[in-house]
Amino acid sequence: MKLSTTLAVAATLAVSSWAAVPPAPGAAPLASAAAFQGAACPTPASTEAKKSWKHGRPEYDAFTAAAKATGAEQAKLAAEFVQKYPDSDYKITALQVEMQAQSGVPSLQPEAVKTAEGLLQTSGANASQLMSADVIIAYLQPNLIKSTDPSAQEESNKLLAIAGCGEQLLPTAASAAQQPAFAAILSKAKGFAQLNLKQYDAAITTLSKVAQDNPKDPLPYYWMGIAEVTKTTPDFNAGIFDLAKASVLAPSTGAISSYLNTVYTSFHGSNDGLQDVIATAKSNAAPPAGFKVLSKSDVQYGQEMAAYEKKKEELANALPPADSFPGIKARLEKPNLAAAEWKNVKGVGYELPGIVTKITAKTIEIAAYAKDASATQGDVRVNLFSPLKARRPKVGQQVTVKGVASAYESQPFMLVMKDGLIEGYEPKAAKPGE
């Protein structure tokens, strides 16, 4: 993908040193540099030979014209110089001029890479010249290599090797001021090549360092995110975070936002929560502790658990039928239902079976609908219509009482009925309440 094709740092050339025609030929030959072969780095020339214009004034004038031109014209003149004077002592310098001019013209950037590769294969290049070619290639190639190209793997292998060669040259071939920028370009190219070659863990390691050194650059985060979600054992938490971070740093780059949305939706099942992830990425350089994106299975499990808990709560809070004593009791015990329920219950006559828990001449308490004679906690108190005579039921005995609901107590629950009687015991009333 492309974010910018403007060269951040370019090797500078001291044009002033070409101002005079040097003495006639006779300088010592330059040390030979090995041609660039895959991962074998070219050997920089160890000595600087005295240069001369072998073809006299025409050679000098052609070189000077190329040095003074700009843009596409400079690239054209420099290329013509190299073609016309292939044995010139200034061939490598002309190649530098050519590749730098080409790198500044978007349509010529593929040619800049070819020119730089040609420089790497030219005998006599010193460390600084080799470094300038490595940096040009490392900067431009990530924008030029397309994964669908048949040569993508070959070009990625070449880029990985060139980035490695540049890193080896860096301590001696670049000034202290140049080294941070050159190192970032070379490392990004290395990480990009590793990503294209499916060396995902290596790419993540390389690009993590680049992102730490420059947390405002979206590309390392974007490439890291791709590696993290594509590797054999994906890390979707880290990958989605890094893709979100890249989208925050490059909000107008649709390719990043689109890929983030695709990955997130595929993993999570929808885009719910994506904006929360983006907000987290906006305020953090790395995933904070506990950061987690739920997978589709996590979401489904969470939904199933929520449904289960809801059903469980519904069952726990399910009320017995409203026309039964357990239903009346359950509703009167709930503060939000008690008032409405009491309006329905108060003044209504009920006939309830149960176990006697307490008995006096004027009152009886029962555990309504209890079957066990050992029940001790009553929940219905009946104030009798008339005091009992000599015979009365015993505690633990099964009886049936009748009465009219007149009051209730909630803690502990007790339904109070008046005008009551006990079936089978004197006195009797025609109807409860009469």
C-alpha positions as CSV (number, residue, x, y, z in Angstrom):
1,M,0.0,0.0,0.0
2,K,1.1,3.6,-0.5
3,L,1.1,6.3,2.1
4,S,3.9,8.6,0.7
5,T,6.5,8.3,-2.1
6,T,8.5,11.4,-1.1
7,L,12.0,10.3,-0.2
8,A,12.4,11.2,3.5
9,V,16.2,11.1,3.4
10,A,18.3,11.1,0.3
11,A,22.1,10.8,-0.1
12,T,23.6,14.2,-0.8
13,L,26.2,14.8,-3.5
14,A,29.0,17.4,-3.2
15,V,28.5,19.0,-6.7
16,S,31.1,21.6,-5.9
17,S,33.9,18.9,-6.1
18,W,33.2,18.5,-9.8
19,A,33.8,22.1,-10.6
20,A,37.3,21.7,-12.1
21,V,38.7,19.2,-14.6
22,P,41.2,17.0,-12.8
23,P,44.6,16.1,-14.1
24,A,45.1,13.7,-17.0
25,P,44.5,9.9,-16.6
26,G,47.0,7.9,-14.6
27,A,45.3,7.4,-11.3
28,A,45.6,4.1,-9.4
29,P,42.8,1.6,-10.1
30,L,40.0,1.3,-7.6
31,A,39.5,-1.8,-5.4
32,S,37.1,-4.3,-6.9
33,A,33.6,-4.7,-5.3
34,A,31.8,-8.0,-5.5
35,A,28.6,-8.0,-7.6
36,F,25.5,-8.1,-5.5
37,Q,24.4,-11.8,-5.4
38,G,21.2,-12.4,-3.3
39,A,22.3,-12.3,0.3
40,A,26.0,-11.7,-0.5
41,C,26.6,-8.1,0.3
42,P,28.9,-6.1,-2.1
43,T,32.3,-5.4,-0.6
44,P,33.0,-1.6,-0.4
45,A,36.1,-0.3,-2.1
46,S,38.7,0.1,0.6
47,T,40.7,2.9,-1.1
48,E,39.7,6.0,-3.0
49,A,41.7,6.3,-6.3
50,K,42.5,9.6,-8.0
51,K,39.8,10.3,-10.6
52,S,40.3,11.7,-14.1
53,W,38.1,12.6,-17.1
54,K,39.2,9.8,-19.4
55,H,37.3,11.3,-22.4
56,G,38.3,14.9,-21.8
57,R,36.1,17.9,-22.0
58,P,33.0,16.1,-23.6
59,E,32.8,13.7,-20.6
60,Y,33.2,16.6,-18.1
61,D,30.5,18.7,-19.9
62,A,28.1,15.8,-20.0
63,F,28.6,15.1,-16.3
64,T,28.3,18.7,-15.4
65,A,25.0,19.1,-17.4
66,A,23.5,16.1,-15.5
67,A,24.6,17.4,-12.2
68,K,23.0,20.8,-12.8
69,A,19.7,19.5,-14.2
70,T,16.7,18.6,-12.0
71,G,13.9,16.0,-12.0
72,A,13.3,13.8,-15.0
73,E,15.7,15.8,-17.1
74,Q,18.5,15.1,-14.6
75,A,17.7,11.4,-14.6
76,K,17.8,11.3,-18.4
77,L,21.1,13.1,-18.7
78,A,22.7,11.0,-16.0
79,A,21.5,7.8,-17.7
80,E,22.9,9.0,-21.0
81,F,26.3,9.8,-19.4
82,V,26.5,6.3,-17.9
83,Q,25.6,4.7,-21.3
84,K,28.1,6.9,-23.2
85,Y,31.0,6.6,-20.8
86,P,30.7,3.2,-19.1
87,D,34.4,3.3,-18.2
88,S,34.2,6.7,-16.6
89,D,35.8,7.2,-13.2
90,Y,32.6,9.1,-12.4
91,K,30.2,6.4,-13.4
92,I,29.2,5.5,-9.8
93,T,28.6,9.1,-9.0
94,A,26.5,9.5,-12.1
95,L,24.5,6.4,-11.1
96,Q,23.9,8.1,-7.7
97,V,22.7,11.3,-9.5
98,E,20.5,9.2,-11.7
99,M,18.8,7.1,-9.0
100,Q,18.3,10.1,-6.8
101,A,16.6,12.1,-9.6
102,Q,14.5,9.1,-10.5
103,S,13.4,8.6,-6.9
104,G,11.9,12.1,-6.8
105,V,9.7,11.5,-9.9
106,P,6.9,9.0,-9.0
107,S,6.7,7.5,-12.5
108,L,10.4,6.9,-12.5
109,Q,10.7,5.2,-9.1
110,P,10.8,1.7,-10.5
111,E,13.7,2.9,-12.6
112,A,15.4,4.3,-9.5
113,V,15.4,0.8,-7.9
114,K,16.9,-0.7,-11.1
115,T,19.6,2.0,-11.2
116,A,20.4,1.4,-7.5
117,E,20.6,-2.3,-8.1
118,G,23.0,-1.5,-11.0
119,L,25.1,0.6,-8.7
120,L,25.4,-2.3,-6.2
121,Q,26.8,-4.5,-9.0
122,T,29.3,-1.9,-10.1
123,S,33.0,-2.4,-9.1
124,G,34.6,0.3,-7.1
125,A,31.6,1.6,-5.1
126,N,32.6,2.7,-1.6
127,A,30.6,2.2,1.6
128,S,28.8,5.5,1.3
129,Q,27.8,4.9,-2.3
130,L,26.6,1.4,-1.5
131,M,24.6,2.7,1.4
132,S,22.9,5.3,-0.8
133,A,21.7,2.6,-3.1
134,D,20.6,0.4,-0.2
135,V,18.5,3.2,1.3
136,I,16.9,4.2,-2.1
137,I,15.9,0.5,-2.7
138,A,14.7,0.1,0.9
139,Y,12.6,3.2,0.8
140,L,11.0,2.7,-2.6
141,Q,10.5,-1.1,-3.0
142,P,7.8,-1.6,-0.3
143,N,5.6,0.8,-2.4
144,L,6.5,-1.0,-5.6
145,I,6.2,-4.7,-4.8
146,K,2.8,-6.1,-5.3
147,S,1.9,-9.5,-3.7
148,T,0.1,-10.5,-6.9
149,D,3.2,-10.1,-9.1
150,P,4.9,-13.3,-10.2
151,S,8.2,-11.9,-9.1
152,A,7.0,-10.7,-5.6
153,Q,8.8,-13.5,-3.7
154,E,12.1,-13.0,-5.6
155,E,11.9,-9.2,-5.1
156,S,11.1,-9.6,-1.5
157,N,14.1,-11.9,-1.0
158,K,16.2,-9.4,-2.7
159,L,14.8,-6.5,-0.6
160,L,15.4,-8.5,2.6
161,A,19.1,-9.1,1.6
162,I,19.6,-5.4,0.6
163,A,18.1,-4.1,3.9
164,G,20.5,-6.5,5.8
165,C,23.5,-5.2,3.8
166,G,22.5,-1.6,4.5
167,E,22.3,-2.4,8.2
168,Q,25.8,-3.8,8.1
169,L,27.1,-0.7,6.4
170,L,25.2,1.7,8.6
171,P,27.8,2.2,11.5
172,T,30.6,3.2,9.1
173,A,28.9,4.5,5.9
174,A,26.4,7.0,7.4
175,S,27.0,10.0,9.7
176,A,25.6,10.1,13.2
177,A,22.9,12.5,12.0
178,Q,21.9,10.2,9.1
179,Q,21.9,6.9,11.0
180,P,18.5,7.1,12.8
181,A,16.6,7.9,9.6
182,F,18.5,5.4,7.5
183,A,18.1,2.7,10.2
184,A,14.3,3.3,10.2
185,I,14.1,3.0,6.4
186,L,16.1,-0.2,6.3
187,S,14.2,-1.8,9.2
188,K,10.9,-1.0,7.7
189,A,12.0,-2.6,4.4
190,K,13.3,-5.6,6.2
191,G,10.0,-6.1,8.1
192,F,8.0,-5.6,4.9
193,A,10.1,-8.2,3.1
194,Q,9.7,-10.6,6.0
195,L,5.9,-10.1,5.9
196,N,5.8,-10.8,2.2
197,L,7.9,-13.9,2.7
198,K,5.5,-15.1,5.4
199,Q,8.2,-14.9,8.0
200,Y,5.5,-13.5,10.3
201,D,7.2,-13.8,13.7
202,A,10.4,-12.2,12.4
203,A,8.4,-9.4,10.8
204,I,6.6,-8.7,14.0
205,T,10.0,-8.5,15.9
206,T,11.5,-6.2,13.3
207,L,8.5,-3.9,13.0
208,S,7.9,-3.7,16.8
209,K,11.3,-2.0,17.1
210,V,10.5,0.4,14.3
211,A,7.1,1.3,15.9
212,Q,8.8,1.9,19.3
213,D,11.3,4.2,17.7
214,N,8.7,6.1,15.7
215,P,5.2,5.6,17.2
216,K,3.7,8.1,14.7
217,D,4.4,6.0,11.6
218,P,1.3,4.0,10.6
219,L,3.0,1.5,8.3
220,P,4.9,-0.6,11.0
221,Y,1.6,-1.0,12.9
222,Y,-0.3,-1.9,9.7
223,W,2.3,-4.5,8.6
224,M,2.5,-5.9,12.1
225,G,-1.2,-6.2,12.3
226,I,-1.3,-8.1,9.0
227,A,1.5,-10.5,10.3
228,E,-0.3,-11.0,13.7
229,V,-3.6,-12.0,12.2
230,T,-2.1,-14.1,9.4
231,K,0.5,-16.2,11.1
232,T,-0.1,-19.9,11.8
233,T,-1.3,-19.2,15.4
234,P,-2.9,-15.7,15.0
235,D,-2.9,-13.2,17.8
236,F,-6.0,-11.3,17.0
237,N,-5.8,-9.1,20.1
238,A,-2.4,-7.7,19.1
239,G,-3.2,-7.7,15.4
240,I,-6.5,-5.9,15.7
241,F,-5.0,-3.3,18.1
242,D,-2.1,-2.6,15.7
243,L,-4.5,-2.3,12.7
244,A,-6.6,0.1,14.8
245,K,-3.5,2.1,15.7
246,A,-2.5,2.3,12.0
247,S,-6.0,3.5,11.2
248,V,-5.8,6.2,13.9
249,L,-2.4,7.4,12.6
250,A,-3.6,7.4,8.9
251,P,-7.4,8.1,9.1
252,S,-7.7,9.1,5.5
253,T,-6.1,5.9,4.2
254,G,-9.1,3.7,3.2
255,A,-7.1,0.5,2.7
256,I,-6.1,0.4,6.4
257,S,-9.6,1.2,7.7
258,S,-11.2,-1.3,5.3
259,Y,-8.8,-4.1,6.3
260,L,-9.3,-3.4,10.0
261,N,-13.1,-3.6,9.5
262,T,-12.8,-6.8,7.6
263,V,-10.5,-8.5,10.1
264,Y,-12.5,-7.3,13.2
265,T,-15.9,-8.3,11.7
266,S,-14.7,-11.7,10.6
267,F,-13.2,-12.4,14.1
268,H,-15.8,-10.8,16.3
269,G,-18.9,-11.5,14.2
270,S,-20.0,-7.9,13.8
271,N,-18.5,-4.4,14.1
272,D,-20.0,-3.9,17.5
273,G,-17.2,-2.6,19.8
274,L,-14.9,-1.6,17.0
275,Q,-15.0,2.1,17.9
276,D,-14.0,1.2,21.5
277,V,-11.0,-0.6,20.1
278,I,-10.1,2.5,18.0
279,A,-10.5,4.7,21.0
280,T,-8.2,2.5,23.0
281,A,-5.6,2.6,20.2
282,K,-5.8,6.3,20.0
283,S,-4.6,6.7,23.6
284,N,-2.2,3.8,23.8
285,A,1.0,2.9,21.8
286,A,0.5,-0.8,22.7
287,P,-2.4,-3.0,23.9
288,P,-3.0,-2.1,27.5
289,A,-3.2,-4.8,30.2
290,G,-6.3,-6.8,29.9
291,F,-7.1,-5.7,26.3
292,K,-9.2,-8.4,24.6
293,V,-11.3,-8.6,21.5
294,L,-14.0,-11.2,21.9
295,S,-14.2,-13.8,19.1
296,K,-17.4,-15.0,17.6
297,S,-17.3,-18.1,19.8
298,D,-16.7,-15.9,22.8
299,V,-19.7,-13.7,21.9
300,Q,-21.9,-16.7,21.3
301,Y,-20.8,-18.3,24.6
302,G,-21.5,-15.0,26.3
303,Q,-24.9,-14.8,24.8
304,E,-25.7,-18.3,25.7
305,M,-24.5,-17.7,29.3
306,A,-26.6,-14.5,29.5
307,A,-29.6,-16.4,28.3
308,Y,-29.0,-19.2,30.8
309,E,-28.6,-16.8,33.7
310,K,-31.7,-14.9,32.6
311,K,-33.7,-18.1,32.4
312,K,-32.3,-19.2,35.8
313,E,-33.3,-15.9,37.3
314,E,-36.8,-16.2,35.7
315,L,-37.2,-19.6,37.2
316,A,-35.9,-18.5,40.5
317,N,-38.3,-15.6,40.5
318,A,-41.2,-17.5,38.9
319,L,-44.3,-17.0,40.9
320,P,-46.9,-19.7,41.7
321,P,-50.4,-19.2,40.3
322,A,-52.1,-16.1,41.7
323,D,-55.2,-18.0,42.9
324,S,-53.2,-20.3,45.1
325,F,-51.9,-19.7,48.7
326,P,-48.3,-20.1,47.6
327,G,-48.9,-17.5,44.9
328,I,-50.6,-15.1,47.3
329,K,-47.7,-15.5,49.8
330,A,-45.0,-15.0,47.1
331,R,-46.6,-11.8,45.8
332,L,-47.2,-10.4,49.3
333,E,-43.5,-11.0,50.1
334,K,-42.3,-8.9,47.1
335,P,-42.3,-5.2,47.9
336,N,-43.0,-4.3,44.2
337,L,-46.1,-6.5,44.1
338,A,-47.4,-6.5,47.7
339,A,-49.7,-3.4,47.5
340,A,-51.5,-4.5,44.4
341,E,-51.8,-8.1,45.7
342,W,-53.2,-7.0,49.0
343,K,-56.0,-5.2,47.2
344,N,-57.0,-8.5,45.7
345,V,-56.7,-10.5,48.9
346,K,-58.1,-8.3,51.7
347,G,-61.6,-9.2,52.7
348,V,-61.6,-12.4,50.7
349,G,-62.5,-15.7,52.5
350,Y,-60.1,-18.6,52.3
351,E,-60.2,-22.3,53.3
352,L,-56.7,-23.5,53.9
353,P,-55.3,-26.9,55.1
354,G,-52.2,-27.1,57.1
355,I,-50.3,-28.3,60.2
356,V,-51.0,-26.7,63.6
357,T,-48.0,-24.8,64.9
358,K,-49.7,-22.9,67.7
359,I,-53.1,-23.1,69.3
360,T,-55.1,-21.1,71.9
361,A,-58.8,-20.8,72.7
362,K,-59.1,-17.7,70.4
363,T,-56.4,-18.2,67.8
364,I,-54.7,-20.9,65.7
365,E,-51.6,-20.7,63.6
366,I,-50.9,-23.2,60.9
367,A,-48.2,-24.0,58.3
368,A,-50.5,-23.8,55.3
369,Y,-50.3,-26.9,53.0
370,A,-47.6,-28.5,55.1
371,K,-47.6,-32.3,55.3
372,D,-44.9,-32.8,57.9
373,A,-46.2,-32.9,61.5
374,S,-42.9,-31.5,62.7
375,A,-43.5,-28.1,60.9
376,T,-43.0,-25.3,63.4
377,Q,-43.1,-22.1,61.5
378,G,-46.7,-21.0,60.8
379,D,-47.6,-18.7,58.0
380,V,-51.4,-18.3,58.6
381,R,-52.9,-17.0,61.9
382,V,-56.7,-17.3,62.3
383,N,-58.6,-15.2,64.9
384,L,-61.5,-17.5,65.7
385,F,-65.1,-16.4,65.3
386,S,-65.7,-17.7,68.8
387,P,-63.4,-19.2,71.5
388,L,-63.0,-23.0,71.3
389,K,-64.7,-25.1,73.8
390,A,-62.9,-27.9,75.7
391,R,-61.8,-29.9,72.6
392,R,-59.1,-28.3,70.4
393,P,-56.6,-29.6,67.9
394,K,-53.0,-30.3,68.9
395,V,-49.7,-28.9,67.6
396,G,-48.6,-31.0,64.7
397,Q,-52.1,-32.1,63.8
398,Q,-53.5,-31.7,60.2
399,V,-56.5,-29.3,60.1
400,T,-58.4,-27.1,57.8
401,V,-59.2,-23.5,58.7
402,K,-61.5,-20.9,57.3
403,G,-61.5,-17.2,57.6
404,V,-61.4,-13.7,56.0
405,A,-58.1,-12.1,55.1
406,S,-57.7,-9.0,57.3
407,A,-54.0,-8.3,57.5
408,Y,-50.5,-9.7,56.8
409,E,-47.0,-9.5,58.2
410,S,-44.0,-9.7,55.8
411,Q,-41.0,-10.6,58.1
412,P,-41.6,-13.4,58.7
413,F,-44.6,-13.8,56.6
414,M,-48.0,-14.3,58.3
415,L,-51.4,-14.0,56.7
416,V,-54.0,-13.0,59.3
417,M,-57.6,-14.0,59.0
418,K,-60.6,-13.0,61.1
419,D,-64.0,-14.5,61.8
420,G,-62.3,-17.9,61.6
421,L,-63.2,-21.4,62.5
422,I,-61.6,-24.8,62.5
423,E,-63.4,-27.5,60.5
424,G,-64.7,-30.2,62.9
425,Y,-64.4,-28.1,66.0
426,E,-67.0,-26.1,67.9
427,P,-68.2,-23.4,67.7
428,K,-69.3,-23.4,64.0
429,A,-70.4,-20.5,61.9
430,A,-72.7,-20.7,58.9
431,K,-70.0,-18.9,56.8
432,P,-66.7,-17.3,57.6
433,G,-67.4,-13.7,58.6
434,E,-71.0,-14.1,59.6
